[in-house]
Amino acid sequence: MSWAVLVILFFGFSYLIFNSANRIGLSPKTLLIGWFLKLFYATIFLLIFTYYYSSGSLYGDVANFMNDSKILAGYGRSDFGGYLKLLLGFNSNDLTLLQNELADTRIWSYGDNGDFINDNRLIIRINSVIHFFSFGNVWVHLLVFAFISYAGIILLFQTFKKFVHNPQVLFFGLIIFPTIGFWGSGITKECIMIFAFGLFCWGISKLLQKVNNKWTRLAAIVGMATLLFNKPHLGICVLVFLPFLIWFIRAGFSRQKLILTLIIVLGLGFSLTLAPDKVNPVNKISNKLQDFKNVGTGGVFFITDSSFCAFDYQDLNKFNYNSNTKEIQVIKSAKGEYKLFGKKEFYPFTIPVSSKKYDVYLVQPPSNSIVEVPSINNSTKQLIKNIPLALINTSIRPFPTDPGSVLKYLLIIENILFLLLAIYLLKNHDKSTNNEKKSWITFLILTGFFMLLLIGLTTPILGAIARYKTVSFLLFIISFSMLLPPLKFLKK
Protein backbone atom coordinates (compact mmCIF):
# COMPACT_ATOMS: atom_id res chain seq x y z
CA MET A 1 0.00 0.00 0.00
CA SER A 2 2.82 2.42 0.85
CA TRP A 3 4.38 1.98 -2.59
CA ALA A 4 1.03 2.73 -4.22
CA VAL A 5 0.93 5.96 -2.19
CA LEU A 6 4.46 6.75 -3.38
CA VAL A 7 3.51 6.30 -7.04
CA ILE A 8 0.31 8.35 -6.67
CA LEU A 9 2.17 11.18 -4.94
CA PHE A 10 4.94 11.15 -7.55
CA PHE A 11 2.54 11.53 -10.45
CA GLY A 12 0.36 13.96 -8.49
CA PHE A 13 3.29 16.26 -7.66
CA SER A 14 4.64 15.97 -11.21
CA TYR A 15 1.24 16.94 -12.64
CA LEU A 16 0.98 19.97 -10.33
CA ILE A 17 4.45 21.10 -11.39
CA PHE A 18 3.73 20.56 -15.09
CA ASN A 19 0.38 22.36 -14.84
CA SER A 20 1.84 25.43 -13.07
CA ALA A 21 4.31 26.32 -15.83
CA ASN A 22 2.36 29.31 -17.18
CA ARG A 23 2.08 30.91 -13.74
CA ILE A 24 5.76 30.39 -12.93
CA GLY A 25 7.22 31.63 -16.19
CA LEU A 26 9.18 28.51 -17.17
CA SER A 27 8.36 25.82 -19.70
CA PRO A 28 6.79 22.57 -18.47
CA LYS A 29 9.89 20.73 -19.71
CA THR A 30 12.22 22.95 -17.68
CA LEU A 31 10.12 22.57 -14.54
CA LEU A 32 10.01 18.79 -14.87
CA ILE A 33 13.77 18.61 -15.47
CA GLY A 34 14.26 20.63 -12.29
CA TRP A 35 11.89 18.32 -10.41
CA PHE A 36 13.70 15.18 -11.59
CA LEU A 37 17.06 16.68 -10.61
CA LYS A 38 15.63 17.39 -7.18
CA LEU A 39 14.48 13.76 -6.90
CA PHE A 40 17.92 12.57 -8.06
CA TYR A 41 19.56 14.46 -5.17
CA ALA A 42 16.89 13.14 -2.78
CA THR A 43 17.62 9.55 -3.82
CA ILE A 44 21.38 10.02 -3.38
CA PHE A 45 20.72 11.55 0.05
CA LEU A 46 18.71 8.59 1.32
CA LEU A 47 21.07 5.99 -0.13
CA ILE A 48 24.06 7.63 1.54
CA PHE A 49 22.29 7.85 4.91
CA THR A 50 21.20 4.22 4.61
CA TYR A 51 24.19 2.44 3.08
CA TYR A 52 27.24 4.74 3.27
CA TYR A 53 26.93 5.83 6.91
CA SER A 54 25.12 2.66 7.96
CA SER A 55 24.65 -0.93 6.83
CA GLY A 56 21.10 -0.85 5.57
CA SER A 57 19.25 1.09 8.28
CA LEU A 58 18.59 4.80 8.59
CA TYR A 59 21.35 6.78 10.27
CA GLY A 60 21.63 9.89 12.44
CA ASP A 61 19.04 12.65 12.45
CA VAL A 62 16.98 11.01 9.70
CA ALA A 63 16.50 7.91 11.86
CA ASN A 64 15.62 10.02 14.90
CA PHE A 65 13.11 12.16 13.00
CA MET A 66 11.40 9.06 11.60
CA ASN A 67 11.30 7.32 14.98
CA ASP A 68 9.88 10.26 16.95
CA SER A 69 7.37 11.25 14.28
CA LYS A 70 6.07 7.66 14.11
CA ILE A 71 5.48 7.77 17.87
CA LEU A 72 3.62 11.09 17.55
CA ALA A 73 1.46 9.67 14.76
CA GLY A 74 0.69 6.65 16.92
CA TYR A 75 -0.40 8.96 19.72
CA GLY A 76 -2.57 10.80 17.20
CA ARG A 77 -4.40 7.62 16.26
CA SER A 78 -5.29 6.97 19.90
CA ASP A 79 -5.97 10.58 20.99
CA PHE A 80 -6.40 12.86 18.00
CA GLY A 81 -7.38 15.87 20.13
CA GLY A 82 -4.25 15.58 22.22
CA TYR A 83 -2.19 15.11 19.06
CA LEU A 84 -3.60 18.32 17.54
CA LYS A 85 -2.56 20.17 20.69
CA LEU A 86 0.97 18.84 20.24
CA LEU A 87 1.01 19.97 16.62
CA LEU A 88 -0.01 23.47 17.70
CA GLY A 89 2.60 23.59 20.47
CA PHE A 90 0.37 22.90 23.46
CA ASN A 91 1.36 20.31 26.09
CA SER A 92 4.70 19.74 24.32
CA ASN A 93 6.52 19.59 27.65
CA ASP A 94 3.77 17.91 29.65
CA LEU A 95 5.62 15.55 32.01
CA THR A 96 2.88 12.90 32.00
CA LEU A 97 2.88 12.83 28.22
CA LEU A 98 6.68 12.68 28.03
CA GLN A 99 6.83 9.79 30.48
CA ASN A 100 4.06 7.78 28.82
CA GLU A 101 2.93 8.33 25.21
CA LEU A 102 6.21 10.03 24.19
CA ALA A 103 8.52 7.99 26.41
CA ASP A 104 10.18 6.24 23.46
CA THR A 105 11.02 9.40 21.52
CA ARG A 106 14.73 10.07 21.12
CA ILE A 107 15.12 13.79 20.43
CA TRP A 108 11.69 15.31 21.13
CA SER A 109 12.99 16.57 24.47
CA TYR A 110 16.71 16.79 23.74
CA GLY A 111 16.29 20.02 21.76
CA ASP A 112 14.79 21.57 24.90
CA ASN A 113 18.23 22.62 26.09
CA GLY A 114 17.59 26.05 27.46
CA ASP A 115 17.09 27.73 24.10
CA PHE A 116 13.96 29.74 23.43
CA ILE A 117 12.78 27.33 20.74
CA ASN A 118 13.23 23.55 20.36
CA ASP A 119 14.11 23.31 16.68
CA ASN A 120 13.78 19.52 16.46
CA ARG A 121 10.05 19.51 16.96
CA LEU A 122 8.88 21.23 13.79
CA ILE A 123 10.39 18.60 11.51
CA ILE A 124 9.12 15.83 13.82
CA ARG A 125 5.61 17.28 13.65
CA ILE A 126 5.69 17.49 9.85
CA ASN A 127 6.86 13.89 9.54
CA SER A 128 4.18 12.75 11.99
CA VAL A 129 1.50 14.14 9.66
CA ILE A 130 3.07 12.32 6.71
CA HIS A 131 2.96 9.06 8.71
CA PHE A 132 -0.84 9.08 8.46
CA PHE A 133 -0.58 8.22 4.75
CA SER A 134 2.99 6.93 4.30
CA PHE A 135 2.48 3.63 6.16
CA GLY A 136 6.02 4.07 7.46
CA ASN A 137 7.64 4.15 4.01
CA VAL A 138 10.61 6.51 4.27
CA TRP A 139 10.54 7.11 0.49
CA VAL A 140 7.12 8.75 0.85
CA HIS A 141 8.54 11.11 3.47
CA LEU A 142 11.50 11.83 1.19
CA LEU A 143 9.23 12.63 -1.76
CA VAL A 144 7.12 15.03 0.30
CA PHE A 145 10.19 16.84 1.63
CA ALA A 146 11.67 17.10 -1.87
CA PHE A 147 8.40 18.64 -3.07
CA ILE A 148 8.35 21.09 -0.14
CA SER A 149 11.88 22.18 -1.00
CA TYR A 150 11.08 22.44 -4.72
CA ALA A 151 8.07 24.62 -3.93
CA GLY A 152 10.44 26.92 -2.02
CA ILE A 153 12.79 27.12 -4.99
CA ILE A 154 9.90 28.01 -7.29
CA LEU A 155 8.81 30.75 -4.88
CA LEU A 156 12.36 32.13 -4.82
CA PHE A 157 12.49 32.01 -8.62
CA GLN A 158 9.19 33.87 -8.91
CA THR A 159 10.39 36.50 -6.44
CA PHE A 160 13.75 37.27 -8.03
CA LYS A 161 13.39 36.42 -11.74
CA LYS A 162 12.53 40.05 -12.56
CA PHE A 163 15.97 41.09 -11.31
CA VAL A 164 18.06 38.66 -13.37
CA HIS A 165 19.18 38.70 -17.00
CA ASN A 166 19.48 34.90 -17.09
CA PRO A 167 16.40 33.35 -15.41
CA GLN A 168 17.44 29.77 -16.15
CA VAL A 169 20.79 30.32 -14.42
CA LEU A 170 18.92 31.38 -11.28
CA PHE A 171 16.52 28.44 -11.50
CA PHE A 172 19.04 25.69 -12.14
CA GLY A 173 21.62 27.27 -9.84
CA LEU A 174 19.20 26.81 -6.93
CA ILE A 175 18.76 23.16 -7.89
CA ILE A 176 22.12 21.92 -9.18
CA PHE A 177 24.51 23.61 -6.71
CA PRO A 178 25.66 20.49 -4.80
CA THR A 179 25.34 21.75 -1.22
CA ILE A 180 21.84 23.10 -1.86
CA GLY A 181 20.83 20.12 -3.98
CA PHE A 182 21.98 17.42 -1.55
CA TRP A 183 21.01 18.86 1.84
CA GLY A 184 17.98 20.64 0.43
CA SER A 185 16.43 17.44 -0.94
CA GLY A 186 16.41 15.05 2.01
CA ILE A 187 14.46 14.65 5.23
CA THR A 188 16.21 17.66 6.71
CA LYS A 189 15.57 21.03 8.29
CA GLU A 190 17.22 22.56 5.23
CA CYS A 191 14.26 21.52 3.04
CA ILE A 192 11.89 23.32 5.39
CA MET A 193 14.18 26.34 5.48
CA ILE A 194 14.28 26.63 1.69
CA PHE A 195 10.48 26.58 1.57
CA ALA A 196 10.18 29.01 4.50
CA PHE A 197 12.65 31.46 2.99
CA GLY A 198 10.93 31.24 -0.38
CA LEU A 199 7.55 31.90 1.21
CA PHE A 200 8.95 34.77 3.26
CA CYS A 201 10.70 36.45 0.31
CA TRP A 202 7.65 36.09 -1.92
CA GLY A 203 5.37 37.61 0.72
CA ILE A 204 7.72 40.46 1.62
CA SER A 205 8.38 41.25 -2.04
CA LYS A 206 4.65 41.55 -2.72
CA LEU A 207 4.12 43.72 0.37
CA LEU A 208 6.96 46.02 -0.68
CA GLN A 209 5.22 46.35 -4.05
CA LYS A 210 2.10 47.36 -2.08
CA VAL A 211 0.26 44.16 -2.93
CA ASN A 212 -1.17 44.09 0.56
CA ASN A 213 -3.73 41.34 0.93
CA LYS A 214 -4.32 38.46 3.33
CA TRP A 215 -2.26 36.01 1.22
CA THR A 216 0.86 38.14 1.04
CA ARG A 217 0.67 38.96 4.74
CA LEU A 218 0.09 35.32 5.61
CA ALA A 219 3.02 34.20 3.43
CA ALA A 220 5.42 36.64 5.08
CA ILE A 221 4.29 35.79 8.62
CA VAL A 222 4.23 32.01 8.13
CA GLY A 223 7.59 32.11 6.33
CA MET A 224 9.26 34.05 9.14
CA ALA A 225 7.65 31.95 11.88
CA THR A 226 8.82 28.76 10.16
CA LEU A 227 12.37 30.10 9.86
CA LEU A 228 12.42 30.93 13.57
CA PHE A 229 10.99 27.58 14.67
CA ASN A 230 13.13 25.54 12.27
CA LYS A 231 16.54 27.20 12.77
CA PRO A 232 16.12 30.07 15.26
CA HIS A 233 19.56 31.64 14.85
CA LEU A 234 19.24 31.78 11.06
CA GLY A 235 15.71 33.15 11.30
CA ILE A 236 17.04 35.87 13.61
CA CYS A 237 19.64 36.84 10.98
CA VAL A 238 16.85 37.36 8.44
CA LEU A 239 14.78 39.30 10.96
CA VAL A 240 17.69 41.58 11.91
CA PHE A 241 18.29 42.73 8.33
CA LEU A 242 14.63 42.95 7.27
CA PRO A 243 14.13 46.54 8.55
CA PHE A 244 17.17 47.64 6.56
CA LEU A 245 15.82 46.01 3.39
CA ILE A 246 12.58 47.96 3.83
CA TRP A 247 14.55 51.14 4.54
CA PHE A 248 16.74 50.71 1.44
CA ILE A 249 13.74 50.15 -0.83
CA ARG A 250 11.61 52.94 0.63
CA ALA A 251 14.30 55.60 1.06
CA GLY A 252 16.74 54.58 -1.66
CA PHE A 253 19.93 52.53 -1.40
CA SER A 254 23.29 54.24 -0.89
CA ARG A 255 26.75 53.39 0.44
CA GLN A 256 26.17 55.70 3.37
CA LYS A 257 23.07 53.75 4.37
CA LEU A 258 25.00 50.49 4.01
CA ILE A 259 27.78 51.74 6.31
CA LEU A 260 25.23 52.99 8.81
CA THR A 261 23.50 49.59 8.70
CA LEU A 262 26.74 47.79 9.56
CA ILE A 263 27.44 50.22 12.40
CA ILE A 264 23.95 49.70 13.83
CA VAL A 265 24.12 45.89 13.58
CA LEU A 266 27.61 45.68 15.09
CA GLY A 267 26.62 48.13 17.81
CA LEU A 268 23.53 46.11 18.63
CA GLY A 269 25.58 42.93 18.72
CA PHE A 270 28.12 44.48 21.09
CA SER A 271 25.42 45.86 23.40
CA LEU A 272 23.90 42.38 23.68
CA THR A 273 27.21 41.07 25.02
CA LEU A 274 26.41 43.05 28.17
CA ALA A 275 22.92 41.54 28.46
CA PRO A 276 21.81 38.73 30.85
CA ASP A 277 22.65 35.13 29.94
CA LYS A 278 19.22 34.42 28.45
CA VAL A 279 19.79 36.81 25.54
CA ASN A 280 23.58 37.15 25.62
CA PRO A 281 24.92 35.99 22.23
CA VAL A 282 28.43 35.36 23.56
CA ASN A 283 27.15 32.82 26.07
CA LYS A 284 24.84 31.21 23.51
CA ILE A 285 27.64 30.87 20.93
CA SER A 286 30.08 29.65 23.58
CA ASN A 287 27.69 26.89 24.72
CA LYS A 288 26.86 25.82 21.17
CA LEU A 289 30.54 25.54 20.31
CA GLN A 290 31.22 23.42 23.38
CA ASP A 291 28.26 21.15 22.58
CA PHE A 292 29.60 20.59 19.07
CA LYS A 293 33.07 19.88 20.42
CA ASN A 294 31.60 17.21 22.68
CA VAL A 295 29.82 15.58 19.74
CA GLY A 296 32.85 15.96 17.45
CA THR A 297 35.12 14.10 19.83
CA GLY A 298 32.69 11.19 19.61
CA GLY A 299 30.97 9.26 22.33
CA VAL A 300 27.92 7.43 23.58
CA PHE A 301 24.95 9.73 24.02
CA PHE A 302 21.59 8.68 25.39
CA ILE A 303 18.56 10.07 27.16
CA THR A 304 17.11 9.28 30.58
CA ASP A 305 13.77 10.49 31.91
CA SER A 306 15.23 13.86 32.89
CA SER A 307 18.68 14.30 31.37
CA PHE A 308 21.02 13.98 28.45
CA CYS A 309 24.04 11.73 29.18
CA ALA A 310 27.43 11.60 27.43
CA PHE A 311 30.24 9.03 27.70
CA ASP A 312 33.56 8.46 25.92
CA TYR A 313 33.30 6.32 22.82
CA GLN A 314 36.09 4.09 24.15
CA ASP A 315 33.68 3.07 26.95
CA LEU A 316 31.20 1.57 24.49
CA ASN A 317 32.12 -1.92 25.76
CA LYS A 318 30.51 -0.98 29.08
CA PHE A 319 27.12 -0.77 27.39
CA ASN A 320 24.91 -3.20 25.55
CA TYR A 321 23.87 -1.23 22.48
CA ASN A 322 21.09 -2.51 20.19
CA SER A 323 21.49 -0.60 16.92
CA ASN A 324 18.16 -1.91 15.59
CA THR A 325 15.98 -0.68 18.46
CA LYS A 326 18.30 2.27 19.24
CA GLU A 327 18.33 1.29 22.91
CA ILE A 328 21.24 0.93 25.31
CA GLN A 329 21.77 -0.83 28.63
CA VAL A 330 24.53 -0.29 31.21
CA ILE A 331 26.44 -3.57 31.81
CA LYS A 332 29.47 -2.01 33.58
CA SER A 333 29.54 1.19 35.62
CA ALA A 334 30.93 4.08 33.57
CA LYS A 335 32.06 7.64 34.23
CA GLY A 336 30.48 10.32 32.11
CA GLU A 337 28.57 13.60 32.19
CA TYR A 338 24.88 14.52 32.32
CA LYS A 339 22.87 17.65 31.58
CA LEU A 340 19.33 18.17 32.85
CA PHE A 341 16.78 19.15 30.20
CA GLY A 342 16.41 22.92 30.10
CA LYS A 343 19.89 23.45 31.59
CA LYS A 344 23.26 24.24 30.02
CA GLU A 345 25.79 22.78 32.42
CA PHE A 346 27.18 19.25 32.27
CA TYR A 347 28.07 17.53 35.54
CA PRO A 348 30.33 14.49 36.05
CA PHE A 349 28.72 11.32 37.39
CA THR A 350 29.06 7.55 37.41
CA ILE A 351 26.17 5.54 36.02
CA PRO A 352 25.62 2.19 37.75
CA VAL A 353 24.85 -1.17 36.17
CA SER A 354 21.14 -1.42 35.43
CA SER A 355 18.63 -3.56 33.59
CA LYS A 356 16.85 -0.44 32.38
CA LYS A 357 17.07 0.41 28.69
CA TYR A 358 17.61 3.99 27.55
CA ASP A 359 16.87 5.65 24.22
CA VAL A 360 20.03 6.37 22.27
CA TYR A 361 20.54 9.82 20.78
CA LEU A 362 23.84 9.01 19.08
CA VAL A 363 26.63 6.46 19.22
CA GLN A 364 29.55 7.48 17.07
CA PRO A 365 33.32 7.38 16.93
CA PRO A 366 35.22 10.68 16.98
CA SER A 367 34.46 12.77 13.90
CA ASN A 368 37.06 12.47 11.17
CA SER A 369 36.44 16.07 10.09
CA ILE A 370 36.76 17.93 13.39
CA VAL A 371 39.21 20.86 13.39
CA GLU A 372 40.72 22.86 16.20
CA VAL A 373 38.68 25.90 17.23
CA PRO A 374 39.57 27.70 20.48
CA SER A 375 36.84 27.55 23.13
CA ILE A 376 35.13 30.90 23.71
CA ASN A 377 34.34 30.33 27.41
CA ASN A 378 31.84 33.24 27.48
CA SER A 379 34.58 35.72 26.54
CA THR A 380 33.73 38.52 24.10
CA LYS A 381 37.44 39.02 23.41
CA GLN A 382 37.93 35.36 22.47
CA LEU A 383 34.80 35.41 20.28
CA ILE A 384 36.25 38.32 18.29
CA LYS A 385 39.55 36.45 17.97
CA ASN A 386 37.68 33.44 16.55
CA ILE A 387 35.98 35.42 13.76
CA PRO A 388 38.74 35.09 11.08
CA LEU A 389 39.00 31.33 11.66
CA ALA A 390 35.20 31.02 11.60
CA LEU A 391 35.02 32.66 8.17
CA ILE A 392 37.88 30.55 6.81
CA ASN A 393 36.20 27.36 8.02
CA THR A 394 32.86 28.22 6.41
CA SER A 395 34.01 29.81 3.15
CA ILE A 396 37.28 28.08 2.19
CA ARG A 397 37.73 24.80 4.04
CA PRO A 398 38.13 21.88 3.79
CA PHE A 399 41.74 22.02 2.61
CA PRO A 400 43.29 18.92 0.99
CA THR A 401 45.30 18.44 4.19
CA ASP A 402 42.24 18.61 6.46
CA PRO A 403 40.84 15.44 8.01
CA GLY A 404 37.78 13.88 6.40
CA SER A 405 36.52 11.22 4.02
CA VAL A 406 36.88 11.24 0.23
CA LEU A 407 33.67 13.31 0.08
CA LYS A 408 35.71 16.33 1.20
CA TYR A 409 37.21 16.59 -2.30
CA LEU A 410 33.76 17.26 -3.73
CA LEU A 411 33.42 20.12 -1.22
CA ILE A 412 36.86 21.44 -2.20
CA ILE A 413 35.86 21.54 -5.88
CA GLU A 414 32.55 23.20 -5.01
CA ASN A 415 34.27 25.86 -2.89
CA ILE A 416 36.81 26.60 -5.65
CA LEU A 417 34.07 27.04 -8.25
CA PHE A 418 32.07 29.21 -5.87
CA LEU A 419 35.06 31.47 -5.10
CA LEU A 420 35.94 31.74 -8.82
CA LEU A 421 32.37 32.83 -9.53
CA ALA A 422 32.57 35.44 -6.76
CA ILE A 423 35.87 36.79 -8.14
CA TYR A 424 34.46 36.91 -11.66
CA LEU A 425 31.43 38.89 -10.50
CA LEU A 426 33.60 41.40 -8.66
CA LYS A 427 35.06 42.40 -12.02
CA ASN A 428 32.13 41.72 -14.32
CA HIS A 429 28.97 42.31 -12.31
CA ASP A 430 25.87 43.92 -13.76
CA LYS A 431 25.98 47.70 -13.34
CA SER A 432 22.21 48.07 -13.06
CA THR A 433 21.07 51.07 -11.00
CA ASN A 434 17.72 49.52 -10.02
CA ASN A 435 17.21 50.53 -6.39
CA GLU A 436 15.04 47.54 -5.45
CA LYS A 437 17.54 45.14 -7.00
CA LYS A 438 20.48 46.67 -5.12
CA SER A 439 18.50 46.56 -1.89
CA TRP A 440 17.71 42.86 -2.25
CA ILE A 441 21.29 41.97 -3.20
CA THR A 442 22.60 43.79 -0.13
CA PHE A 443 20.04 42.11 2.12
CA LEU A 444 20.85 38.65 0.77
CA ILE A 445 24.63 39.03 1.00
CA LEU A 446 24.61 40.56 4.49
CA THR A 447 22.19 37.93 5.80
CA GLY A 448 24.16 35.08 4.20
CA PHE A 449 27.46 36.45 5.51
CA PHE A 450 26.25 36.71 9.09
CA MET A 451 24.75 33.22 8.84
CA LEU A 452 28.18 31.91 7.78
CA LEU A 453 29.79 33.78 10.65
CA LEU A 454 27.43 32.23 13.22
CA ILE A 455 27.96 28.77 11.76
CA GLY A 456 31.73 29.16 11.86
CA LEU A 457 31.71 30.44 15.44
CA THR A 458 29.65 27.51 16.73
CA THR A 459 30.72 24.53 14.58
CA PRO A 460 34.20 22.93 14.64
CA ILE A 461 33.19 19.99 12.40
CA LEU A 462 33.76 20.53 8.68
CA GLY A 463 31.18 17.89 7.71
CA ALA A 464 28.52 19.69 9.74
CA ILE A 465 29.53 23.07 8.31
CA ALA A 466 28.96 21.69 4.80
CA ARG A 467 25.34 21.05 5.74
CA TYR A 468 24.60 24.13 7.82
CA LYS A 469 25.81 26.63 5.22
CA THR A 470 23.17 25.41 2.75
CA VAL A 471 20.91 28.43 3.25
CA SER A 472 23.83 30.89 3.17
CA PHE A 473 24.84 29.48 -0.20
CA LEU A 474 21.22 29.68 -1.31
CA LEU A 475 21.22 33.42 -0.58
CA PHE A 476 24.56 33.89 -2.34
CA ILE A 477 23.44 32.01 -5.44
CA ILE A 478 20.38 34.26 -5.71
CA SER A 479 22.47 37.42 -5.30
CA PHE A 480 25.13 36.15 -7.75
CA SER A 481 22.42 35.45 -10.34
CA MET A 482 21.18 39.02 -9.91
CA LEU A 483 24.72 40.37 -10.39
CA LEU A 484 25.46 38.21 -13.43
CA PRO A 485 25.46 40.19 -16.70
CA PRO A 486 23.61 38.85 -19.76
CA LEU A 487 25.16 35.65 -21.11
CA LYS A 488 25.30 35.60 -24.91
CA PHE A 489 24.84 31.86 -25.26
CA LEU A 490 21.54 32.05 -23.33
CA LYS A 491 20.04 34.73 -25.55
CA LYS A 492 16.99 33.59 -27.46
Secondary structure as UniProt FT lines:
FT   HELIX           2..19
FT   HELIX           21..24
FT   HELIX           28..47
FT   HELIX           48..52
FT   HELIX           60..78
FT   HELIX           80..87
FT   TURN            88..93
FT   HELIX           95..99
FT   TURN            100..104
FT   TURN            108..111
FT   TURN            119..120
FT   HELIX           121..134
FT   TURN            135..136
FT   HELIX           138..160
FT   HELIX           161..163
FT   HELIX           167..176
FT   HELIX           178..183
FT   HELIX           189..208
FT   TURN            209..210
FT   HELIX           214..230
FT   HELIX           232..251
FT   HELIX           255..272
FT   TURN            273..274
FT   HELIX           277..279
FT   HELIX           281..296
FT   STRAND          299..303
FT   STRAND          307..311
FT   HELIX           313..318
FT   STRAND          319..322
FT   TURN            323..326
FT   STRAND          327..330
FT   STRAND          334..340
FT   TURN            341..342
FT   STRAND          347..351
FT   STRAND          357..364
FT   TURN            368..369
FT   TURN            377..378
FT   HELIX           380..395
FT   TURN            400..401
FT   TURN            406..407
FT   HELIX           408..428
FT   HELIX           435..458
FT   HELIX           462..468
FT   HELIX           470..483
FT   HELIX           488..490
//
